[in-house]
Amino acid sequence: MKNSYRTAARLAYCLATAALMVSCSSSLSYNAAMEKNAKRITDPKKLDDARFLVEAASYNMLATKLAEAAIKSAYSASVVRLAKENLEQHEEMGKELKKLARHEDVVLPGQMNADHEKLLAELTSSDRREFDKTYIRLLKQASQEDSQQFAQMATNAQSDDVRAFAARKLDLFESHENELETVDAELLRTY
């Protein structure tokens, strides 16, 4: 009895580990994830869903890294507060993305796409006096581009779960945009 319990527990652990490895590999580049999904998925509409999830994962990594940098280097308390809120929201979004990717059998990257890498590099190399403004500008830019993709996938995704995920996150983008405008206005008054 104990042996069958241990065997079942080991099997469950192995299956969970394998599922996690399939959905997200910490060393897998953005392009490699796209290629793996293109090889595995033959339905063009499902491939569009996979591309969206890979792009969403890249955006989420960018937003997380931008927030981490802002928490460490921002001057304004309102920027630090915004970054902390964003970090929490994007950590949660990352968990949801991984779970959805496992469910949809999509491989997620462990690295951002080249455009997102450039945005992060721009922030981390920005002048200390311009850091807060640069953070807000880059976050607005990335958020605007990605909210358009989420809006499109909220109606056009093949999978009901992908559509629902995209639709739920539209509220997050809207609240981010409102917060960004508020913090940007505060920065204009203080600089």
Residue pairs with C-beta under 8 A, 6 or more apart in sequence:
19 102
20 98
20 102
22 102
22 105
22 107
23 98
23 101
23 102
23 106
23 107
23 108
24 57
24 98
24 101
24 107
24 108
24 109
24 110
25 33
25 107
25 108
25 109
25 110
26 110
27 110
27 111
28 36
28 107
28 108
28 109
28 110
28 111
29 109
29 110
29 111
30 54
30 58
30 109
30 111
30 112
30 113
30 114
31 113
32 109
33 54
33 57
33 107
33 108
33 109
34 51
34 54
34 109
36 107
37 47
37 50
37 51
37 54
37 106
37 107
38 47
40 105
40 107
41 47
41 50
41 106
43 158
45 158
46 104
46 158
46 159
48 156
48 157
48 158
49 104
49 106
49 153
49 157
49 158
49 159
49 162
50 104
50 106
50 107
52 149
52 153
52 157
52 162
52 166
53 97
53 100
53 101
53 104
53 106
53 108
53 162
54 106
54 107
54 108
54 109
55 113
55 146
55 149
56 97
56 146
56 149
56 150
57 94
57 97
57 101
57 108
57 109
58 109
58 111
58 112
58 113
58 116
59 116
59 142
59 146
60 90
60 93
60 94
60 97
61 94
61 111
61 112
61 116
62 112
62 116
62 119
62 120
62 142
63 86
63 90
63 139
63 142
63 143
64 87
64 90
64 91
64 94
65 112
65 120
66 83
66 86
66 119
66 120
66 123
66 135
66 138
66 139
66 142
67 83
67 84
67 86
67 87
67 90
68 83
68 87
69 120
69 123
69 124
69 135
70 79
70 80
70 82
70 83
70 123
70 131
70 132
70 135
71 80
71 83
71 84
71 87
73 128
73 131
74 80
74 83
74 131
74 132
74 135
75 128
75 131
75 132
76 132
76 183
76 186
76 187
76 190
78 182
78 183
78 186
78 187
79 132
79 135
79 136
79 183
79 187
82 179
82 180
82 183
83 135
85 179
86 139
86 176
89 172
93 169
93 172
96 165
97 108
97 165
98 108
100 106
100 161
100 162
100 165
101 107
101 108
103 161
104 159
104 161
104 162
111 117
112 120
116 142
119 138
119 141
119 142
122 134
122 138
123 131
123 134
123 135
123 138
126 134
132 187
133 187
133 191
136 180
136 183
136 184
136 187
139 176
139 180
140 177
140 180
140 184
143 173
143 176
143 177
143 180
144 177
146 173
147 170
147 173
147 174
147 177
150 166
150 169
150 170
150 173
151 166
151 170
153 162
153 163
153 166
154 163
154 166
154 167
154 170
155 163
156 163
157 163
157 166
